[in-house]
Amino acid sequence: MEFVSLIIVLLAAALIIGVLFNSNKKLQQQVADNLVQDQKLERMIIDRLKAGQDKVAIVKFVREHSGLGLVEAKKYVDNIEADLNGKGPVE
């Protein structure tokens, strides 16, 4: 009887480990996908800043494409603009 209980516990542990590894792979893929999207968004912002587009329009664009709030989107654009101008990040 103890042997059967031990096998059940081991199978349950193996199942849990398998689920955790699968979840980890999915999370890693989501992180990679988000990074690619962030890089694309950053490139689009840089292009718009270089073209002299109105900063308010760029912040609105960022909000629409990222889901960020107004303050976060503005800081994001400000930091990219500061990098372009050779200045440090805006706080």
N, C-alpha and C positions, 0 to 999 in steps of 0.2 A: 504494500500500500504506500509506503514511504517512497518507493522507487517511482511509482506513477505520479505522485505529487511533485517529486523533483523534476520529472520530465515535463509536466504541465507548467511548472514555474520557469524552467529553461526555455520552453517554447514561447511562453508569454514574454519573457525578456528579449528573446530574439526578434519577436514581432515588434515590440516597442522600439528596439534599436533600428530595425528596418524602417519603421515609420519616421523616426527622427532623422535618419540619413536622407530619406526621400524629401522630407520637409526642408532640410538644410540645402539640398541641391536646388529646390525650387526657390528658396530665399536667395541663394547666390545668383541664380539666373535673373531674378527680379532686380537685384542690386546692379548687375551688369547692364540690364536693359535701361534702368534709370540713369546710370552713368552716361550711356550713349545718348539718351534723350537730353540730359543736362549739357553735354558737349555741343549737341546740335543747337539747343536753345542759346547757349553762350555765343556760338558762332553767328547766329542770326542777330543777336543783340549787338555784337561788335560791328557787323555789317551795317546795321541801322544807325549806330552811333557815328561810324565813319562817313555815312551818307548825309549826316547832319539832320537826321529825323528828330522831331520834337521829343524831348525826354518824357513828357507826360504820355505821349502815344506809345513810347517804348515800354514804359511801366505798365500801361494798360495791356499791351501785347503780352508781357511777361505774366501778368495776372491771369489772362485768358488761357495761356498755354501751360502754366505750371500749377495753378490753383493756390498760389501764394496770396497772402493778404497784401494790402496796400503798402504798409510799412516795410514788410519783408521784401516785396518786389522792388521798391524804391532803393533799399539798401543793396540789393543784388545788382541792380543797374548801376548804382553809384560806385560799387566796388569794381565792377568791370570797367567802368569809365576811368576810375583812378588807376587801374592797371595799365590801361591804354596810354594814359598820360604820364606814366612812370612814377606815380605817387603810391603811397601805402594804402592799405584797406581803410575804408570809412567805417567808423564805429556806430 
